[in-house]
Amino acid sequence: MREAAEAQVMPGTDLPRAANATEPLLRVEGLKKYFPIEKGFLRRRTGVIKAVDGVSIEVMPGETVGLVGESGSGKTTLGRCVMRGLRATEGSIEFKVDGRYVDMNALTGRELQPIRKHIQMVFQDPYTSLDPRMTVLEIVGEPLVYGLNAKRAQVEKRVKELMDVVGLSTRHINRYPHAFSGGQRQRIGIARAIATNPSLIVADEPVSALDVSIQAQILNLLVELQERLGLAYLFVAHDLSVVEHISDRVAVMYVGQLVEQAKTEDLFSAPQHPYTEALLSAVPRPDPHRKMDRIVLRGDVANPADPPSGCYFHPRCRYAQDICSVEKPALREIKPGHHAACHFSETLDLQGVS
């Protein structure tokens, strides 16, 4: 894990950073989010979609945890539950605020208001996440007005500081989003996210809608802000190359469940779950002399409304045995700090990437 930045005060705020913390900033336990399936005129419930199904995860202060998986694996839903944009069906979301843990899933909307300024979000699409009828001053200043009750003069001063922090000209604060490029819009979104000096940012695929060259700039900005401000990130992505670059630890999701979690270098070099091995085999490497054996998974992703018995991955797994279709594997520690949910993690020789 990268060392958290030294205690400091961000310009325009009076919230010091805690350094060398040993307790998690975010602690998610047994989180479930089920969406009802309703049919007919009377909207009769006929089942549920298990978008997130019993996930437990921690984020330390100043740490980046990458959350990866195929589309539909539940990554974004988990991020929105952590933000309390969605209320989880079951489980706890303990967030450390002012030295104590608060279960965000148990709070009402009014009780959440003072917590909001400590946890913010950067969205995937830098255009649709910005109101086209508002200027940059209004967009970035909105969290200051509603979260910190800042006055107009304070807001304008702070917004100019934030524009400088994210690498944009302060002369453009009265422009509208359409006047900026995609990368510049994402910088505006990042400025809005750090406006209230949060300790945790949930980044929902923040570079997937950008050109590759711009992706690198935004990733470097996020790393720079983390080192400068001591931010922690829950970084949702499907591009493992991006996750490898920015993350301290990586958690892999499949059909709403965590199947593997480890330090980035350990997971990429020595995966302990067949699904992770398949994902890594698809990571492009800039070496024409290195040949990777691409693993093409058979079948389709399991239906979260009707998942298979036992291990959810077993119908697509080339190592599956009889027990896999009957008994669900627990997420357990295979090596120090390396957890996987596979019956045969100790015996399989899975291929990683260097």
N, C-alpha and C positions, 0 to 999 in steps of 0.2 A: 504494500500500500504506500502511495506517496505520502510523505510527511505533510501534515496539515500546516498551513501557513501560520506564522507567528501571530499572536493576538494583535489585532489592529482595528482601527476604526475606519470604515469606508467613508469617503468624503460625503458630508451632508447628513450623516447619521451619528448616533451615539451608542451603537450596539457593538461592544467588543467581541472579538472572536476567542473561543476557547481553544487552547493548543494542547496537543498530546493527550486527548481524551481517550479513555480506555473502555467506555461504555458506548453501545450503539446509539446513533442519533435516531434511527428508525428501526423498529422491531415489529415485523409482521408475523402473526402466529395463526396458523390454520385458516387462512383467508379463503372464503368461498363466495362466488358471485354467480347466482343462478338467474336466468331469465325465463319467465314462464312462456310456454307455448299454448296459445289460446285459439280455439276454433269455434266457428258457428256464430249465429246472431247473438247468442247469450254469452259469447266469449268464455266458453267453458274451458278450463285448464286441462290439457291432455298430456302434459309433460313439462320438462324443464331443459334448458340448454345450460350445461355446466361450463360456463366460460372460464371461470377460475375455480379450481377444485382442490382446496386444502393446501395452499401455498404458505410456506414459512420462509422469511428472508430477512436479513439484517443489512443495514448500511451504517458504516462508521463515519464519524465526522471527518471531512476532508477526503473521503473515499469515493471512487466511481465504481458502481456495480453495473455491469452490462447485462441486459436482459434480452436474450435472443430466442429465436424460434421461427417456424414457418408462419405465414399469414393464417390467422385463425387460432393461433396457439394460446391466446389470452394475454399477450404482453401488454397491449394498450389498455385492456380492461383492468388489469392489475394496477397499472399506473394511474388510471382514473379513480380507482378505489382508494389508492394511497392519498390522492389529492382530495378525496371525498367529493369528486364530481359525480361519482356513483356511490351509493351506500351498499356495502357488502352484505350478503345474505347471512354470513356467519364469520366469526373470527375477530381478531383484534388488530388494530393498527396503532401501535404505541409510538408516539413521537415525543422526543425530549424537548421541552420548552422551559427555559428558566430553571434548569436543574431538576425538573421532575417530568415523569412520563404521563402523557395524556392519551387516552384511547380515543382517537378521532372517530372511530366507527360508532362510538356510543354517544357522541355529542349531537345536540340539535344545531340547526342553522345559526341561531343567535350565539350559541356557545362557541361555534367554530370561528366567528368573526375575528377575535383577537389572535387566533392561531394562524389564520390565512397568510399574514405577512411573513411568517417564518418558513413557509413552504410554497414554492411557485412552480410554474410549468412553462416549458418551451414547446410549442406545437410543431407538427410535421410540416404543414403548409404555411409558409411565411406570408402568404397573401390573404387567404381566407381567414386567418386568425387575427388579422388587423381590420378594424372597422374602416371602410373606404371613405366614410363621411367625417372622420376625425383626423386632425393633424397629428404629427408626431408628438408635439407638445401635449396634446390631449391624451393620446394613447399611452405614452410613457408616464405621464403625470397622473393618470387615473388611479393606479394603486396608491400613490402618495396621498391623494385626496380622500379616498375611501378607507385606506388602511392606516394612515398616520395622521389624518385630519390636517394636512399641510395647507398653508395659505398660498395664494397665487404667486406671490413673489418667491416663496420658498420652493414651490413646484418648478418654476421656470429656471431657477438657479440649479436645482438638483437635476433637471432634465438635461441641461447643458453639460453638467459634469458627467452624466451617464453617456451622453452622445460621444464625448471625448474618450471615455473608458472603452467603448465598443468600436472605436475607430471611425466615427462619422462626424461630419462637420456640424458645428453648432449653428451655422447659418441656415440649416435646413429644417429647423424644428417646426416651422409653420407650413411645411409641405405635407401633401397627402400621400398615402402609401403607393398610389399608382405611379408616382414620380421617381420611385426607387427600383433598383434591380432586385432580383430574388435574394442574392446574398445580403444586400443592404437591408431588405425587409426583415430577414432573419436576425440581423444585428439589432434592429429596432425591437424585435420580439425578445431578444436576450436582454436588452436594456430595460424593457418593461419587467422582465422576470427578476432582475437584481435590484430593482428600484427600492424595495422595502428592506433590503439587506437580509435576504433569507439565509437559512443555514442549509436547506435542501432544495434542489431543483429536480423535478421530474422532466426529463427530456424525451419526448415522444418522437423518435426518428427525426431529429432536427436537421439532418443533412440529406435525407433521401430524396427530396424534391429539388436539389441543387446540382449544378454541374460539378464534375469531379474536382476541377481546380478550385472552385468556390468551397466545396466540402472541406478541403484541407485548411482553408483560411478560417472557416467557422470552428472546426475542431481545435485548431491552434488557439483561437480566441477563448474557447471553453476551458482549455487546459491552463491558459494564462490567468483567466479569472479565478479558477480553482486555486492556483498557487498564491494568487494575490489576496483573495478574500476568504480562503478556507472553506469553500463551498463543497458540499457533497452532492453527487449526481446519482440518480437512478436513471440509467441511460438505456432506453428502449430502442432496439434496432434489429434489422434482419441481415445487415451486411457485416459479416464477421471480420472483414478487414478493418472496418471502422472500429468495431468493438475491441479488436486486438490493440489498436493504436491508443485508445483512450481509457480503457478499463483497468482497474486493479484486480477485480474479481469478476467472474462471469457466471451467470445463472442461465441454464438452458430449459426452456419450457416446451412441453408437448401436450396438446389437448388439455390445457388448463392446469397441468401439473409440472412441478420441477422434476427433471430427470437427472440433472447433474449441476454441481456448483463447486467452483474451485478458483484458485488464483489463476490469472490469465495465462501465465507462462506454463503452468501445470496442465491446464485444460487443453491448450493448443498442442503441447508436445506429447502428452500422454492421456488422451480421453479415456474415460472409464465406462462410457455408455455407448452402445451402437448407434443411437440417433445422433449423438455429438460427432462420432466418427464420420457419419454420412454428411453432416453439415460441413465439416472441415474439408472433406474431399472435394467440395465444390468451391473452396476459396482459391481464387486465381493467384499465382505466384509469378513474379517477374523474372523467371529464369527458364530460358528455352531448353536448357539441358536437363531440367528436373522434370520427370514424368510422374504424375500422380494418378493413382488408380481411382477413377471417379466411381463412386458408389451410387447407383441409381436405385432409389427405393421403389419397391413394387407396390401397387395399389394406391389408394388415396388416404389422406389424413382421416383418422377416425372421426366419426360423427359425435360431437360433444353432447348431443341430445340422446344418443344411444351408443355409448362407448363400449368396446369389447370387454369381456371378462378378463380378469388377471391383469397383466401388463398391457396398457393401452397401445404400446408400440409393437406388440408381438406379431400382428398380422403382416407387418412390413419388415420384420427383423430377420436377417439371414442367419442369425445365431439362435433363433428361438427353439426351445424344447418344450416338452409336454407341460412342465410346471408353469411355464410362462402364460399359458392360456387359462390357468386355473387360479394361481396365487399371485396377488398383486405385490410387487417388490416394494419394500420400504426404502426411503431415501436415507442411506446410512453412510457413515464415514469409512471410506475404503483406505485412504491414506490420510496423514495429518492435514486437516483443512480441505480435503477433497472428498465430496459426497456424491454418491450416485445411486440411482434406483434401478438396479439390475441384479438379477439372481447370480450372474456369472462374471461380475466385474473382476474378481480376483484371478480368474482363469483365462479370460479373453486377452488376446494380444492385439489391441486395437491400434490403428494407424493414426498418428497425429501429423502435425506440420511443424517444422523447425522455424 
